[in-house]
Amino acid sequence: MADRSREFWEGRYRAAAEAGTSLWGAAPNGWIAERVLELAPGPGRAVDLGAGEGRNAAWLAERGWRVTATDFSAAAVAGMRDRAGIDAVVADATEWRSPEPVDLAVLCYLQLPPEALAAAIARAAESLAPGGLLLGIWHDREDVERGLGGTMTPAIRTTPEETRAAAEAAGLRIELSGRRDREVPGGLACDCLLVAQRP
């Protein structure tokens, strides 16, 4: 999600579906996949908040996770419903929480202003069972300083300090809070990373 309206994203997802293409591709986010493969004891129940076309949710389902994926775009959710193993729900990540506790909550490039992002992190935390893990990755505000701001304004970029504070306010224990560089055309992009657990 970027700094655009629900109508903007509805139009983009609908146009991609009509063209038989994908906005984000089919492969899961590499960092999310790496972290999930490290988890023990293994597949359980997961939510993917702001899932878009469901690339991470589909990958989780293929590996035996029971997955609920949400997005505020009905067109995106309609596409996810064609994917096996995903319970797709039209919902705003800042308001929705899982009706039953989950073992894993994923927030992948859910770019929101600080208050809205803190609300999404809080809802994800409320969805977690004790011992459940939140995995979050976002475009960091440092990208703007590096000249890789793209179409997203600084207001919807975030930092490890902001995501960590939101997770701690939601009662989560921080396992990782930091940044990583990622090669992109034109230089190195900066991702903001968060791994947090519900005690």
KOLFITI-258034 format. One line per 10 residues: number of its first residue (from 1); for each residue x negated, y, z of N, C-alpha, C. Coordinates in steps of 0.001 Angstrom, whole numbers, plus 500000, padded with zeros to 6 digits. Layout:
REM KOLFITI-258034
NUM> X,Y,Z,X,Y,Z,X,Y,Z; ...
***
This chain:
REM KOLFITI-258034
1> 499161,498826,500000,500000,500000,500000,499118,501234,500000; 499453,502223,499213,498672,503450,499190,499573,504619,499524; 499093,505832,499234,499838,507015,499629,500899,507336,498591; 501742,506399,498315,502817,506562,497344,504099,506084,497986; 505223,506442,497344,506531,506120,497899,506902,504662,497657; 507927,504240,498377,508489,502906,498156,508917,502757,496690; 509504,503821,496133,509973,503783,494747,508801,503588,493781; 507666,504238,494080,506478,504091,493241,506049,502629,493192; 505931,501996,494366,505481,500609,494407,506522,499661,493848; 507786,499961,494056,508837,499139,493459,508685,499122,491942
11> 508440,500299,491374,508264,500392,489928,507038,499651,489437; 505931,499758,490174,504699,499074,489757,504841,497561,489816; 505427,497055,490896,505577,495603,491006,506583,495075,489984; 507633,495833,489723,508619,495393,488732,507991,495367,487338; 507228,496403,487000,506595,496463,485683,505594,495323,485507; 504831,495020,486554,503866,493923,486468,504579,492591,486266; 505686,492389,486983,506440,491139,486840,507002,491003,485428; 507532,492088,484889,508104,492053,483539,507039,491786,482486; 505813,492257,482749,504717,492054,481803,504013,490715,482009; 504378,490012,483072,503729,488744,483371,502305,488904,483849
21> 502019,490045,484479,500676,490313,484972,500716,490479,486492; 499545,490746,487065,499432,490930,488511,498661,492206,488798; 499081,492929,489817,498345,494128,490216,497036,493778,490908; 497019,492703,491675,495878,492417,492537,495188,491087,492233; 495695,490319,491290,495093,489025,490987,495615,487929,491896; 495207,486704,491602,495722,485554,492340,494832,485114,493487; 493554,485451,493435,492621,484981,494467,492834,485732,495774; 492638,485062,496903,492775,485750,498191,491631,486732,498395; 491796,487639,499317,490692,488502,499706,489570,487628,500267; 488348,487830,499790,487240,486965,500176,486946,486974,501665
31> 487011,488151,502284,486709,488231,503714,487786,487521,504531; 489065,487726,504160,490160,487038,504858,489964,485522,504739; 489682,485047,503531,489511,483609,503323,488356,483061,504171; 487242,483773,504193,486103,483317,504994,486475,483191,506461; 487149,484188,506987,487504,484166,508405,488502,483050,508717; 489467,482847,507842,490474,481805,508075,489818,480426,508078; 488886,480201,507166,488238,478895,507088,487403,478591,508325; 487047,479620,509090,486290,479426,510325,487184,479065,511509; 488498,479231,511341,489399,479049,512474,489543,477587,512856; 489669,477347,514143,489971,476011,514668,491150,476187,515633
41> 492061,475235,515705,492006,473901,515110,492441,473850,513658; 492950,474949,513081,493332,474893,511680,494725,475446,511453; 495368,475025,510354,496632,475635,509952,497693,475616,511033; 498376,476730,511128,499505,476881,512034,500526,477779,511369; 501038,478719,512118,502039,479649,511599,501365,481004,511384; 501654,481658,510224,501006,482922,509891,502001,483923,509327; 501670,485212,509495,502405,486283,508815,501393,487124,508041; 501814,487562,506874,501024,488459,506029,501868,489713,505854; 501439,490805,506483,502243,492026,506524,501815,492989,505427; 502789,493491,504659,502449,494318,503512,501736,493484,502473
51> 502301,492327,502163,501602,491287,501394,501524,491555,499904; 502247,492548,499393,502220,492802,497959,502719,491609,497178; 501900,491108,496276,502295,489953,495464,502032,488622,496167; 501467,488665,497353,501346,487455,498165,500119,486609,497907; 499030,487206,497413,497854,486388,497102,497267,485723,498335; 497217,486426,499467,496692,485817,500689,497677,484811,501266; 498960,485165,501222,499998,484261,501737,500012,482945,500961; 499893,483028,499633,499903,481811,498808,498696,480934,499122; 497541,481569,499292,496325,480817,499620,496470,480119,500968; 497038,480815,501946,497265,480202,503251,498224,479013,503137
61> 499315,479202,502395,500308,478126,502237,499694,476903,501573; 498822,477124,500597,498157,476004,499921,497296,475200,500893; 496878,475829,501958,496039,475166,502951,496811,474688,504158; 498106,474640,504050,498923,474027,505089,499515,474976,506112; 499255,476282,505985,499861,477238,506913,501336,477418,506577; 502143,477611,507593,503542,478002,507399,503561,479531,507413; 503887,480127,506276,503633,481550,506076,504913,482342,505848; 505024,483438,506572,506018,484464,506271,505260,485672,505741; 505677,486162,504573,505028,487322,503967,506058,488437,503826; 505672,489654,504207,506584,490783,504119,506020,491866,503207
71> 506916,492598,502583,506548,493818,501877,507790,494696,501811; 507583,496015,501736,508748,496893,501661,509291,497005,500244; 508602,496403,499260,509072,496388,497876,509861,495113,497606; 511120,495277,497237,511953,494114,496911,511415,493387,495687; 510840,494121,494733,510283,493496,493538,509089,492616,493890; 508236,493083,494796,507101,492270,495234,507593,491010,495928; 508569,491149,496795,509095,490002,497537,509758,489006,496593; 510459,489493,495573,511088,488585,494604,510039,487715,493931; 508887,488301,493607,507816,487523,493007,507233,486497,493969; 507117,486872,495233,506572,485930,496222,507501,484748,496437
81> 508790,484951,496254,509746,483851,496495,509599,482735,495479; 508894,483013,494380,508631,481968,493392,507419,481121,493778; 506723,481504,494836,505513,480787,495242,505845,479787,496336; 505349,478589,496176,505656,477518,497120,505089,477818,498496; 505860,477495,499511,505372,477555,500874,505447,478904,501546; 505991,479926,500858,506067,481263,501436,507513,481623,501733; 507763,482048,502961,509044,482647,503323,508863,484154,503158; 509402,484727,502088,509164,486131,501762,510330,486993,502232; 509994,488116,502878,510991,488974,503514,510753,490430,503117; 511820,491117,502719,511719,492558,502481,511740,493245,503843
91> 510645,493879,504202,510549,494499,505525,509402,495496,505544; 509557,496491,506395,508529,497500,506620,507589,496990,507710; 506297,496958,507415,505314,496418,508366,505236,497224,509653; 505692,498464,509636,505662,499277,510854,506824,498968,511786; 507794,498167,511307,508994,497885,512097,509220,496402,512339; 508774,495540,511425,509106,494121,511474,508178,493370,512406; 508730,492428,513153,507913,491488,513917,508503,490098,513722; 507651,489117,513808,508085,487741,513567,509095,487309,514618; 510153,486637,514200,511131,486155,515179,510605,485015,516045; 509517,484388,515624,508883,483375,516458,507372,483606,516466
101> 506703,483264,517563,505270,483553,517685,504455,482880,516588; 503407,483575,516152,502539,483058,515093,501106,482962,515602; 500317,482170,514884,498916,481961,515242,497989,482942,514533; 498475,483540,513443,497635,484403,512622,498479,485515,512014; 497974,486741,512105,498590,487888,511427,497544,488528,510532; 497897,488747,509264,496982,489312,508276,497485,490674,507843; 496591,491666,507877,496850,492990,507319,495713,493267,506342; 495999,493201,505052,494972,493317,504024,495233,494545,503167; 494408,495566,503363,494523,496833,502635,495922,497447,502763; 496466,497360,503947,497721,498033,504268,497352,499459,504681
111> 497296,500345,503705,496794,501708,503909,497931,502628,504313; 497880,503099,505546,498937,503927,506117,498325,505078,506905; 499082,506156,507113,498612,507204,508019,498412,506630,509421; 497594,507288,510260,497206,506698,511553,498366,506228,512431; 499392,507026,512601,500498,506614,513476,501223,505398,512921; 501441,505390,511605,502127,504254,510988,501258,503002,511051; 499953,503156,510835,499067,501997,510920,499034,501435,512335; 499000,502317,513328,499031,501853,514716,500318,501091,514998; 501437,501541,514413,502711,500834,514591,502663,499458,513943; 502069,499360,512739,501961,498064,512068,501083,497105,512871
121> 499986,497612,513421,499111,496773,514249,499852,496323,515507; 500642,497219,516092,501418,496858,517284,502441,495772,516966; 503139,495890,515813,504122,494868,515443,503423,493533,515195; 502258,493586,514557,501500,492342,514335,501116,491715,515665; 500662,492542,516605,500284,492032,517925,501466,491392,518633; 502634,492023,518522,503839,491470,519152,504251,490147,518526; 503839,489911,517281,504186,488665,516599,503299,487498,517011; 502139,487803,517599,501158,486754,517904,501522,485956,519154; 501301,484670,519072,501353,483813,520257,500089,484034,521070; 500082,483693,522354,498829,483753,523118,497727,482974,522404
131> 496582,483607,522262,495477,482998,521525,495512,483283,520039; 496615,483883,519554,496750,484193,518135,495802,485293,517702; 495462,485291,516413,494434,486173,515880,495006,487132,514851; 494561,488380,514916,494858,489375,513900,493605,489589,513068; 493744,489476,511735,492667,489784,510806,493092,491002,509997; 492304,492074,510060,492632,493284,509327,491456,493779,508506; 491742,494190,507269,490736,494801,506408,491390,495969,505680; 490684,497090,505676,491217,498313,505072,490120,499035,504301; 490523,499941,503398,489586,500871,502780,489210,501910,503837; 487912,502033,504091,487429,502935,505125,487375,504373,504613
141> 487495,505318,505527,487430,506734,505169,486065,507122,504603; 485040,506333,504911,483708,506616,504378,483681,506607,502852; 484583,505852,502224,484614,505812,500758,484791,507203,500164; 485592,508018,500822,485844,509361,500313,484543,510160,500322; 483775,510029,501387,482499,510735,501485,481508,510233,500444; 481634,508964,500064,480723,508392,499065,481170,508690,497640; 482314,509350,497491,482823,509651,496158,483599,508517,495533; 484018,507545,496345,484795,506408,495837,486227,506467,496348; 486753,507671,496495,488073,507847,497085,489222,507340,496245; 489000,507209,494940,490085,506740,494086,491303,507640,494193
151> 492476,507030,494189,493711,507809,494266,494201,507984,495695; 493516,507382,496651,494008,507414,498020,493436,508596,498795; 494279,509297,499476,493849,510444,500257,493164,509983,501551; 492320,510834,502129,491676,510469,503396,492685,510133,504494; 493873,510712,504430,494863,510502,505492,495302,509051,505620; 495188,508270,504552,495593,506864,504658,494390,505922,504643; 493195,506485,504659,492008,505681,504947,491914,505554,506465; 491150,504603,506927,491034,504445,508373,489579,504215,508757; 489339,504017,510034,487993,503787,510560,488051,502672,511600; 486914,502048,511907,486904,501052,512973,487357,501617,514311
161> 487027,502875,514565,487433,503478,515830,488954,503553,515944; 489610,503913,514846,491072,504034,514868,491757,502680,514965; 491300,501710,514186,491950,500398,514224,491678,499684,515547; 490476,499852,516071,490156,499264,517374,491051,499851,518461; 491203,501175,518464,492036,501828,519470,493481,501354,519371; 493980,501198,518151,495353,500729,517973,495514,499303,518485; 494539,498438,518200,494612,497049,518653,494529,496960,520171; 493642,497753,520770,493528,497742,522228,494801,498272,522871; 495397,499302,522298,496654,499834,522827,497772,498810,522735; 497664,497896,521762,498662,496840,521594,498370,495633,522469
171> 497321,495710,523288,497017,494641,524235,496143,493534,523685; 495492,493775,522548,494641,492740,521959,493207,492859,522444; 492511,491727,522449,491090,491686,522794,490285,491721,521501; 489346,492621,521396,488590,492824,520165,487466,491807,520045; 487422,491115,518908,486319,490206,518613,485345,490824,517617; 485861,491639,516707,485021,492320,515727,485684,493621,515343; 484905,494680,515339,485369,495979,514866,484185,496641,514185; 484274,496848,512884,483118,497408,512196,483392,497672,510729; 482297,497827,509995,482366,498120,508568,481515,497121,507799; 481820,496982,506503,480945,496235,505600,480982,496914,504239
181> 479865,496841,503531,479793,497369,502179,480178,496284,501185; 480798,496721,500099,481251,495810,499052,480926,496452,497708; 480289,495683,496827,479921,496233,495528,481149,496441,494658; 481232,497635,494078,482304,497985,493138,481656,498774,492006; 482326,498887,490851,481771,499739,489797,481562,501155,490328; 480377,501647,490197,480110,503007,490653,479420,503101,491993; 479201,501966,492656,478500,502050,493933,478956,501015,494938; 478830,501372,496203,479235,500496,497297,480474,501076,497968; 481521,500279,498019,482714,500660,498770,482546,500211,500213; 483272,500845,501099,483167,500529,502524,484504,500011,503028
191> 484499,498815,503595,485691,498238,504203,485634,498386,505710; 486763,498639,506302,486937,498656,507751,487485,497293,508162; 486852,496648,509138,487203,495289,509526,487652,495226,510985; 488616,494344,511222,489082,494126,512587,489460,492658,512780; 488924,492071,513832,489364,490751,514294,489727,490924,515754; 490967,490619,516108,491423,490820,517474,492339,489683,517885; 492314,489333,519158,493062,488180,519648,494025,488596,520748; 495188,487963,520747,496112,488168,521863,495693,487247,523008; 495428,487827,524197,494992,487000,525333,496049,485971,525723
***
